[in-house]
Amino acid sequence: MTDISADPWRQFIQSGRTLRFDIDRAQATATLGRNTRYLLVMGGISALVLVVVVVLFATGIGRAVTYVLLAILLVVMLGNVGLGLIARRRVLKTLAVEGVFIEVDATGVRLAGVPPLVWAQTLGVVVSDNRATLEAGKGLARRLRKFSYDTGGALNSVIIGLDDMRSVRAAASGLRVAALDLAMHDHGAVVLNLDVALDREQCDQVREALRAAAALNGVPFRFTADNGVVAQATLEMGGGKRLTVS
């Protein structure tokens, strides 16, 4: 299963086999631990800055420029706390999923918490992969970007456009659907973050299984690292249109 070239995956899907993955709970639990430490550090710094501001204000020894700089620092730290909480929610939602995380075969896609997504009702599939950005640049900025990702960031996602979002949303229930983002309109897309739940090789295998299965069923498939393409494709499918964005 380490060969992710197109032909072996086409044969895999055509043979009637199913790619099936559960959540990598060890990975997700480790991510949650890093997220906890991140929030403690960012929260501690925020509290310290706030205490300094209060002390300076109470004693009257602070200058206007000092308050401005401290206020900027506090906003930055609180912003980091907010991002950390968003990532934490993503990890907790993933850990709440029980049973199979994703299945892909010639008939469709099955995700935890929703009815089977059959290819006949699928407007298109987009796999977004921005993991290469972790290797971009150097120095502190690169380390901070990787640290943020390791605490629950999501850079590898699947967007599946559906022409009957209403019935899918109506049937979704319980903790098993917690890891999904479901569109709130009649048409729309199911969005699944892969790299929070699966390791890199598993993410790549899901991508290739989706590519092969979509091709066999005549469903448009896009693999991109361009967030603009992802946004256009999501809007297009959200309007009930078949995926055409290249």
DADANOR-V581375 format. One record per backbone hydrogen bond with DSSP energy under -1.0 kcal/mol. CO is the residue of the C=O (numbers start at 0). NH is the residue of the N-H. Records with the same first field share a line. If there is no record, write none. Layout:
CO=NH + NH
//
This chain:
4=8
5=9
6=10
7=11
8=12
9=13
10=14
11=16
12=15
18=103
20=100 + 101
22=24
23=27
24=28
25=29
26=30
27=31
28=32
29=33
30=34
31=35
32=36
33=37
34=38
35=39
36=40
37=41
38=42
39=43
40=44
41=45
42=46
43=47
44=48
45=49
46=50
47=51
48=52
49=53
50=54
51=55
52=56
53=57
54=58
55=59
62=66
63=67
64=68
65=69
66=70
67=71
68=72
69=73
70=74
71=75
72=76
73=77
74=78
75=79
76=80
77=81
78=82
79=83
80=84
81=85
82=86
83=87
84=88
85=89
86=90
87=91
88=92
89=93
90=94
91=95
93=96
100=111
101=20
102=109
103=18
106=118
107=104
108=116
109=102
110=113
112=172
116=108
117=120
118=121
120=162
122=242
123=160
124=221
125=158
126=223
127=156
129=132
130=133
131=134
138=142
139=143
140=144
141=145
142=146
143=147
144=148
145=149
148=151 + 152
154=129
155=193 + 194
156=127
157=191
158=125
159=189
160=122
161=187
163=167
164=168
165=169
166=170
167=171
173=176
174=177
176=179
180=190
185=164 + 165
187=161
188=182
189=159
190=180
191=157
193=196 + 197
196=23
198=202
199=203
200=204
201=205
202=206
203=207
204=208
205=209
206=210
207=211
208=212
209=213
210=214
211=215
212=216
213=218
214=217
219=124
221=126
223=128
225=229
226=230
227=231
228=232
229=233
230=234
231=235
232=236
233=237
234=238
235=240
236=239
//
